[in-house]
Amino acid sequence: MRRVTDGSRPPRAPSPRTRVRRGADRADYDPGTVRRILDAAMIAHVGVVTDDGPLVLPMAYGRDDDTLYLHGAVANHLLASAADAEVCVTVTLVDGLVMARTPFHNSMNYRSVVVRGQAREVADPDERLRALRLITDHVVANWDHGRPVSDADLRRTRVAAVSLDEASAKIRTGDPVDEPEDVAGPWWAGVIPVETRFGAPRPAADLAPGVDPRPPFAVPDGVGR
Ligand SMILES: Cc1cc2nc3c(=O)[nH]c(=O)nc-3n(C[C@H](O)[C@H](O)[C@H](O)COP(=O)(O)OP(=O)(O)OC[C@H]3O[C@@H](n4cnc5c(N)ncnc54)[C@H](O)[C@@H]3O)c2cc1C
């Protein structure tokens, strides 16, 4: 288990249920590592136990210090089930396909985070607004560049918060790990890197006359995250 810290706070011990058991040498419980992976990724998979069984759905998210925010429509089934209930939030970045001498040792290089805990429905108007801005600006900061949110928008939207107190990161880097007797064999082994690439912004076909076709906010350039 790595115990590195970004210096801003001490390493955090895992809870019994977030302690990585398989591949424990790839675990990292440092809050800074968890925050960096959450900031680099775009999509969380949010798991809840609903009345009709377990449900995991992809969602956008935002982060404020050690709190993760989710949002959706008031009618959202998953968020309604998550309100003041236990959730599991998973975020994954795939960095490479690891091709071993035998397919049985193929793997992936990745950075992932699992957060477990009680979701809290956010009722405070100021916290709701801050959370919605964070979710909106998580990948591309455009909250300040669109139509301001209305009371109707806010009434229709549910916001949930999940503490990062119970979180683990797991990171794999590097080459395949083959059996020693296979390494001298005639088979190819190596890593195929995987990257997220942002393209050039494409203005909407129905952009109003006079609106600058270039976005007014900073767009990630090329390969990122
Ligand atoms: C990249 C991405 C980001 C998203 N971000 C958000 C977000 O920030 N907030 C938000 O509210 N929603 C987001 N969604 C949509 C989200 O995944 C759900 O579809 C939506 O929240 C409705 O949830 P629900 O529980 O009300 O679904 P319901 O419509 O009640 O789900 C009923 C059934 O539909 C199926 N279903 C629902 N969603 C999906 C899906 N995404 N893919 C395949 N099958 C599905 C499942 O079988 C589910 O059991 C995002 C989706 C993607 C792909």
The ligand as an SDF file (V2000), in Angstrom:
LIG
                    3D

 53 58  0  0  0  0  0  0  0  0999 V2000
  -22.0700   10.2880  -19.9610 C   0  0  0  0  0  0  0  0  0  0  0  0
  -23.3700   10.3770  -19.2260 C   0  0  0  0  0  0  0  0  0  0  0  0
  -23.5480   11.3550  -18.2570 C   0  0  0  0  0  0  0  0  0  0  0  0
  -24.7470   11.4630  -17.5760 C   0  0  0  0  0  0  0  0  0  0  0  0
  -24.8880   12.4100  -16.5960 N   0  0  0  0  0  0  0  0  0  0  0  0
  -26.0460   12.4850  -15.9100 C   0  0  0  0  0  0  0  0  0  0  0  0
  -26.1960   13.4060  -14.8370 C   0  0  0  0  0  0  0  0  0  0  0  0
  -25.2840   14.1240  -14.4560 O   0  0  0  0  0  0  0  0  0  0  0  0
  -27.3880   13.4520  -14.2010 N   0  0  0  0  0  0  0  0  0  0  0  0
  -28.4320   12.6490  -14.5780 C   0  0  0  0  0  0  0  0  0  0  0  0
  -29.4870   12.7390  -13.9650 O   0  0  0  0  0  0  0  0  0  0  0  0
  -28.2990   11.7580  -15.5710 N   0  0  0  0  0  0  0  0  0  0  0  0
  -27.1490   11.6470  -16.2350 C   0  0  0  0  0  0  0  0  0  0  0  0
  -27.0140   10.7350  -17.2530 N   0  0  0  0  0  0  0  0  0  0  0  0
  -28.1580    9.8940  -17.5800 C   0  0  0  0  0  0  0  0  0  0  0  0
  -28.2860    8.7940  -16.5330 C   0  0  0  0  0  0  0  0  0  0  0  0
  -27.3830    7.7370  -16.8330 O   0  0  0  0  0  0  0  0  0  0  0  0
  -29.7270    8.2310  -16.4370 C   0  0  0  0  0  0  0  0  0  0  0  0
  -30.1400    7.7910  -17.7160 O   0  0  0  0  0  0  0  0  0  0  0  0
  -30.7070    9.3040  -15.9640 C   0  0  0  0  0  0  0  0  0  0  0  0
  -30.1920    9.9230  -14.8080 O   0  0  0  0  0  0  0  0  0  0  0  0
  -32.0540    8.7140  -15.6100 C   0  0  0  0  0  0  0  0  0  0  0  0
  -31.9120    7.9780  -14.4140 O   0  0  0  0  0  0  0  0  0  0  0  0
  -33.1770    7.2490  -13.8120 P   0  0  0  0  0  0  0  0  0  0  0  0
  -32.7360    6.4720  -12.6150 O   0  0  0  0  0  0  0  0  0  0  0  0
  -34.2970    8.1970  -13.6360 O   0  0  0  0  0  0  0  0  0  0  0  0
  -33.4440    6.2590  -15.0220 O   0  0  0  0  0  0  0  0  0  0  0  0
  -34.7310    5.4650  -15.4440 P   0  0  0  0  0  0  0  0  0  0  0  0
  -35.1700    5.9940  -16.7560 O   0  0  0  0  0  0  0  0  0  0  0  0
  -35.7060    5.3520  -14.3050 O   0  0  0  0  0  0  0  0  0  0  0  0
  -34.0650    4.0190  -15.6630 O   0  0  0  0  0  0  0  0  0  0  0  0
  -34.8690    2.9280  -16.0280 C   0  0  0  0  0  0  0  0  0  0  0  0
  -33.9740    1.9280  -16.7110 C   0  0  0  0  0  0  0  0  0  0  0  0
  -33.4780    2.4910  -17.9240 O   0  0  0  0  0  0  0  0  0  0  0  0
  -32.1660    2.0230  -18.1820 C   0  0  0  0  0  0  0  0  0  0  0  0
  -31.2450    3.1640  -18.2290 N   0  0  0  0  0  0  0  0  0  0  0  0
  -31.2970    4.3110  -17.5300 C   0  0  0  0  0  0  0  0  0  0  0  0
  -30.2290    5.1060  -17.8070 N   0  0  0  0  0  0  0  0  0  0  0  0
  -29.4870    4.4220  -18.7040 C   0  0  0  0  0  0  0  0  0  0  0  0
  -28.2700    4.7160  -19.3720 C   0  0  0  0  0  0  0  0  0  0  0  0
  -27.5720    5.8530  -19.1430 N   0  0  0  0  0  0  0  0  0  0  0  0
  -27.7950    3.8290  -20.2380 N   0  0  0  0  0  0  0  0  0  0  0  0
  -28.4690    2.6710  -20.4910 C   0  0  0  0  0  0  0  0  0  0  0  0
  -29.6280    2.3380  -19.8820 N   0  0  0  0  0  0  0  0  0  0  0  0
  -30.1330    3.2020  -18.9870 C   0  0  0  0  0  0  0  0  0  0  0  0
  -31.8060    1.0750  -17.0480 C   0  0  0  0  0  0  0  0  0  0  0  0
  -32.1350   -0.2470  -17.4130 O   0  0  0  0  0  0  0  0  0  0  0  0
  -32.7120    1.5310  -15.9280 C   0  0  0  0  0  0  0  0  0  0  0  0
  -32.9560    0.5220  -14.9950 O   0  0  0  0  0  0  0  0  0  0  0  0
  -25.8050   10.5820  -17.9060 C   0  0  0  0  0  0  0  0  0  0  0  0
  -25.6040    9.5970  -18.8610 C   0  0  0  0  0  0  0  0  0  0  0  0
  -24.3920    9.4670  -19.5030 C   0  0  0  0  0  0  0  0  0  0  0  0
  -24.2020    8.3550  -20.4970 C   0  0  0  0  0  0  0  0  0  0  0  0
  1  2  1  0
  2  3  1  0
  2 52  2  0
  3  4  2  0
  4  5  1  0
  4 50  1  0
  5  6  2  0
  6  7  1  0
  6 13  1  0
  7  8  2  0
  7  9  1  0
  9 10  1  0
 10 11  2  0
 10 12  1  0
 12 13  2  0
 13 14  1  0
 14 15  1  0
 14 50  1  0
 15 16  1  0
 16 17  1  0
 16 18  1  0
 18 19  1  0
 18 20  1  0
 20 21  1  0
 20 22  1  0
 22 23  1  0
 23 24  1  0
 24 25  2  0
 24 26  1  0
 24 27  1  0
 27 28  1  0
 28 29  2  0
 28 30  1  0
 28 31  1  0
 31 32  1  0
 32 33  1  0
 33 34  1  0
 33 48  1  0
 34 35  1  0
 35 36  1  0
 35 46  1  0
 36 37  1  0
 36 45  1  0
 37 38  2  0
 38 39  1  0
 39 40  1  0
 39 45  2  0
 40 41  1  0
 40 42  2  0
 42 43  1  0
 43 44  2  0
 44 45  1  0
 46 47  1  0
 46 48  1  0
 48 49  1  0
 50 51  2  0
 51 52  1  0
 52 53  1  0
M  END
$$$$
